Every structure is written in structure tokens, then in C-alpha cells.
């Protein structure tokens, strides 16, 4: 029997896509099963093959255009000093009885108490703006992280400070995306990974992070030993100046008054005066004997008198005048090159006073030097520094891009989209003509054509 009623005429004749075979009219309707979809995909295998190899070519071309980058890796560990919470953490670790210092169940004392571990502090320091700006300036990353700066550095240099120079904020974001910090909670080892387009630069940036960390940690050190070292450093500078002034005053006084050692110098002068006095007495006795025998014009008498006069002159110079009780400001007060016996006690008092001041300043300086060295040693013990376990070296192999993986994922994605397109198009072709979706598509298509005709109509 034939069904009665008006025949349903589709709104439009479905077009046949190029390269896609239309199903015959007597083909069975799909039941939505996997076998029917596989059959559709098998019929469109040539279309999917073209999608696959074209996508493979494009993906490989794009992958080869991507710049090669390398990863520099360095590992650091914290110093022996773990900060003010080290004792408390150690007691908790020993009280727990768990090997490794943990509290069991994968927890540690620092996480339970909410304390900041040294590793977390070091990571935050390396993420600080100060450290990042030092790295940026050291390696000129504002130019390095721009394509124009890498390809045309001379243009960048001529336009420095202008619109070609990127700001620090943008460069910091790129540096953070290229840098990774990872801390192992159990061992305390911090791994620093830096990515760059040059192998040696990637390793140098990692090592620069460690140097900047130690430098900034030393600047942020506020321990008692650090404050004591700063105080002793200032006090040592002033003590050095005082010692130099005291030594200079002593040397100037000694040079001006020809005083080296008053005590030994006084004994030497008294010995010399006694010897001259003895020679003078012997000369006078000899002169009296000659006067009884010879006349005053005799050579021996005249020679003896001349020698006695010279001895008396030397004795007067050595002993000084009775009025010379204090130095008159000149070096030779009575004895020519040396002070007289009468002025030596006064000069010796002043010399001893200056010498005492110099010795006091020297003792203070030596004491402060010892204390300063001890404070430096104590500060080095308390300084939150890190030690490098594995220094970053030039990577031997690139870390990316993985071109084979990019091509494989691209082909897989293109095939997935192609399969979805084939299955969706096949389902659309099999929709009846009176389906609401077909009618909606027809209306949209007619409206679009009419709008295009109106837009392309020349204005009268």
C-alpha cells in the first residue's frame, strides 16, 4: 500500500561537498552506532589522509621556525644555620621519634607550626624585585627578550630610552615565566631552572641567582653579630684615626726636639758630661804643671789651654744655660743637635705623655681589631647564606621545542577535527527536508544572501 498525503519537499537540495561521496537514496539510515560511524570514516579515508599529511607538513614547518631553548639547572642547600626556629624544629623532630625529623603522615614540624622554612625564604628573596632587576641589568634582558632587540641590537641601542625599549615590569613577567624554583621539603634542596635561547646564558642566569641571593641575604641580615660587626667597624675606623694622630704628634715632637728615648738619652748625656768633666779636670792639672815649667807663650801651654777651653764649651753646651728650663721651640737648645741636660726632663715629660697616648690608642686599636675579627667570624656563622651543591653548567642538549611531539599532536588534533567534521556532515546530509534545523539553516542562508545583495547594490 502507498501512503497517502502530501509529499514533503525539502527546502533546498543539499549540495555535495567536493571529495565526499553522497550516500545512495536506498542506503539504510544510521542507527547512531559505532560501526556506522567507522564505515563513514572509512569512506572518507582519502579526505582524512589529505588532512593528516598537510597538517604534518605545516606543523613541522612551524616547529622548525620556533626558537630552540635550553635549560640551566643548579641546586643549592641552606647553610648550617637555620635561623631562630632551628632549635625548636630540632626539638620537635627529636620528640616525634620519626626518622628524618618529620612528625609522621608526611608532615614536618615547620608545616604544622606554620613556620617559614629557610628554603621558602630563599625562594621569596630570589623572586623579589631587587634580585630580578639585578638579573635583568646584568644580562640586558630587556633587549634579549624582544625579537627586535635580538635581531637588530644596533637599532635598539640607538633608540635606548624610547619606544623600542621595553619596561622592567614586562621583562620581569617574562623572566618569571622562564624561571622555576622547586624546593624539596624533606632534603631542603632548592632546584633553580632557567630557560634561555642560549645554552651558556641559561647556566649563567642560574649561577647569577645564587650570587644575588647571597648578596641580598647579607644585606638583609639583622642578627646581633651583624649589628656588633657594624659597630666595631665604625669604632675601628675612628680608633685608627686617633692612633694615626697620636703617632704623628709623637713623631713630630721627637723630630722637632731630637728626643728619642728620654731615659736612655739622659743616661748617655750624663755619662758624656762626666767624661768631659774628668778630661777637663785632667787638663787643668796638666796646665798647672806646664805653667810652672814653661812660659805662657810655650806651645804646650797654649795647646793645653785650647783643649781646656774646648772641653768647657762642650760641657756648657751639654749642660745648657741656667735659664733654659723649658724648650724654646727649636731642636738645638744647648747642645746643637741634641737637647741639653737641663731641658731634657721637661722634654722627657712631654715625650712620655705623647708616648703614653700613642700606646693607649695602639692598645685600643689592637683590642678592637680582635673584637672585629671575632664579630666577623660570628656573623659568618649566623649569615643566612646558601651553598651550591650543583653549579649550573652549559647544557649539552636543548630542552625544547620537541618538534616530533608538536607534529604528532598537531596531526592527532587535525584528524580528530576531520573525523568530527565527516561524521557531523554525514549526519547533516541524512536529516529530512522538514527538519527544523534544516529550515533554520535555509532561512539564515536566504537572509544572508539578501543582505549581501543589498550591500553590493550600487547607490543611486
Buried (B, 14 or more C-beta within 10 A) or exposed (E): EEEEEEEEEBBEEBEEBEEBEEBEEEEEEBEEEEEBBEEBBEBBEEBBEEBBEEBBEBBBEBBEEEEEBBBBBBBBBBBEBBBEBEEEBEEBBEEBEBEEBBBEEEEBBBEEEEBEBBBBBBBEBBBBEEBBBBBBEEBEBBBBBBEEBEEBEEEBEEEEEEEBBBEBEEBBEBBEEBBEBEBEBEEBBBBBBBBBBBBBBBBBBBBBBBBBBBBBBBEEBEBEBBEBBEEBEEBBEEBBEBBEEBBEBBEEBBEEBBBEEBEEBBEEBBEBBEEBBEBBEEBBEBBEEBBEEBEEEEEBBEEBBEBBEBBBEBBBBBBBEEEBEEBEEEBBBBBEEBBBBBBBEBBBEBBEEBBEBBEEBBEBBEEBBEBBEBBBEBBBEBBBBBEBEBBBBEBEEEBBBEBEEBBEEBBEEBBEEBBEBBBEBBEEBEBEBEBEEBBEBBEEEEEEEEEEEEEEEEEE
